[in-house]
Amino acid sequence: MLRVLVVDDQDLFRAGFALILDSQPGITVVGEAADGAEAVGRAVGLRPDVVVMDIRMPGVDGVEATARICARTDARVLVLTMFDLDEYVYAALRAGASGFLLKDVHRDGLVEAVRAVAAGDVLLSPAVTRRLVADVVGRGGAVPRLRARLGELTARERETLEQVARGLSNAEIAAALTVSEHTVKTHVSNLLAKLGLRDRAQAVVFAYESGLVTAGTHSWE
């Protein structure tokens, strides 16, 4: 059973998301929280698999709550935002979030996103990817120490990381590299372990910040 914690300072949103998710087979909402501080405490106590996290809240916001939850639990965080260009979204990804959704997502999209994040997939839109690239470029390009760490990966693992950063699924990566999906999963697992990354979302951030993937090489351009 997939355990979910729903966090939102607006009662109607929180209750609505909780009702939708709790009605799905294989998913149970183990708790709710109305702000970031409460979310951290509940996440530590309840140990959910996924935290559906509002990003703009009074006091401890979703970014700080995400960082604290990712540091203290194994939960994956799915961030919710009203705006696809919300300035906090990329900060949340850097804090450890596994993806984001707009709050106007339809019922099935919310359920699919929670299941995908729980499975270790990353949910990034082209807008967020562009923001990530702009941030790296604005800070002067690749971080040298991260660039050096690419040497820890095999050639195949580097190729796999590059495809992950471009938003490809395991099936699409398998087709691009002419290998099986099982092999892709093995490569992803190995590169995450070698680089000390939690999931594919952090792998995407690492790929851009290390300079492995740069502006002008994206499928969305």
N, C-alpha and C positions, 0 to 999 in steps of 0.2 A: 504493500500500500504506500503510495506517494504522499508524504506529509508536507503540508503547505501552511505557511504563516502569511497572513495578509496585513499589510501596513499602509494606512492612509489616514490623514487627519480629517478627512471629510466622511462623515458617517454613511452617507448614501453610497458613495463609491466603495467604501470598505465592505459594507454589508452586501452590496450587489456582487462584487467580485467573489466574496466568500460564498455566497449562495450558489453562484454559477459553478465554482470549482468543486464545492462539496457535493454537488449533485452528480458529478461525473464518476463513472466506474473506475476504481483503482486510485482515486484521489480522496483524501480527507483533509479538511481544514482543521488544524490542531489548535489554532489560536488567531487572535487579531491584536493589533496594536494601533494606537492613535498618534504616535510620534516616534521619532528615532530612538530616544532613550528607552522608551518602553519596548521597542522592537528588539533592541540588543538584549535586554533582560529576558524577554520571552524566547528569543532565538537560542540563547544559552541554556535556558531551562527546558525548552520543548524539543530542541534538536530537530527542526524541520529539515526536509530535503531541499525545499525551495522557499525562498522568501520573496513574495511579490511586494515590491517596495516603492511607495510614492517618493518622489525626489524632492519636492518642495514642501517642507513642513516647518513649523515654528520650533525654536530650540535646536535640538540636534536634527539636522536635515538628513535626507536620504543618502547623501554622499558619505558623511561621517558615519552614519549608522551602517552603511555597507562595509566600510573599512573595518569597523569594529567587529562586525559579524563574521567577515571573512577571516579575520585574524584569530577569532576565538572558536569558530565552529567550522564544520565541513559543508555548511549550507551553501547553495548556489543562489545568487540574488538576481531577480528579474526586475529591472527598474521600470516604473511607469511615469510618463510625463505628458503634459498637455500639449507640448510643442516639440516637433521633430528636430528643431534647431536649439533646443534648450541648452543654455551654456553649461549646465551641470551634468549633462549626459556623459560627455567624454571624461569628466572628472570621476564620475561614478564607475566607468569602465576601468580607469586607472586604479580605483579603490578596490577593484575585484569583482565588479558586477559581470554577469555572464551575458547580458544583453539588455535590450530595452524595448518597450512597446508604447504606442500612443494610447492615451486613455479612451479614445473613441474606438478601440479595437472591438471587433464583433466577438460574440460568445465563443465560437469555434476557434478563432484566432488566439484568444486568451488561453484556452485549454491546450491547444497545440503548442503554444509557446512555453507553457509551464512544463509540459512533457519533454519538449526539446531541450530546455535548459537542464532539466534533471538528468537527461541522457548525456550531457556534456557538450551539446551543440552550442554554437554562438549565434546570437540574433543581432545583426548589425545592418542598418540601412545605408544606402549610398551617402546620405547626408552626414551620418556619423563618421563614416570612413573618410569623407572629405575633411571633416573637422579634425580628425586624427592626423591626417597628412599635413593640414595647415599648421597644426600645433608643432609638429616635428620640424617643419620648414622654418617656422617662426623662431624656434630655439636654436637654429643653426644646423639642422640636418641630423645625421645619425650620431648616436652616442658612442664614442670610441670603445668604451669598455664592453658595451653590448655587441658591437661589431666583432670584437675579438672572440666573444663567446660562440659565435657561429661556427668557429673551428671545432667545437665539441661535437658537432653533428656530422653524420655521414652525408655524402652527396645526395642520397635518396631522401634523407630526413630534411635536408635543406629544401629540396624540390617540393616535398610535401608541405613544409611550413609556408612556402611561398604560395601554394595553391590554397591553403587554409586562409591565409591573409587576404586572398582575393574573394573569399566568400564561398568557395566551392564545397559541396557536400562530399562525403566519403565516396559515394558512387561516382560523382563527377571527377574527383581526383583519381580514382581507380581507372576511369576511362582515359583521362589525360596522360597518365603515366604508364598505361597498359599493364596494370597489376590488378590483383584481386582486392575487394573491399577489406578482407581480413588483413592483407598486407598493409593497406593504408592505415587501418586501426592500430596495427602494431607500430608503424612509423610514428603516428601521432602520439601514442602512449610513450614511446621511447623519447621523443623530442621534448615532450612536456616534463618527463622525469629529469632529463639531462639539464634542462634550462631552469628547473625549479618552478614551473608554472602550474597554476591550478587547473586551467581549462583552455579551450580554444579561444575564448575572448582575450585572455592574457597573451596567448600566442600571437594573435593579430596585432596587439599593441607592440609586442616585442619585435615582430617582423618589420614594422614601420620604424620603430625607434632605433633598431640596429642597422637600418639602411638596406635590409634584404629586399624589401619592396619599397619603391619610391614613386613619387608623382609621375604620371605619364605611363604607368604600366598596369592600369586598373581596367577591369572589365566594364566598369560603369562609365568610362570616359568615352 
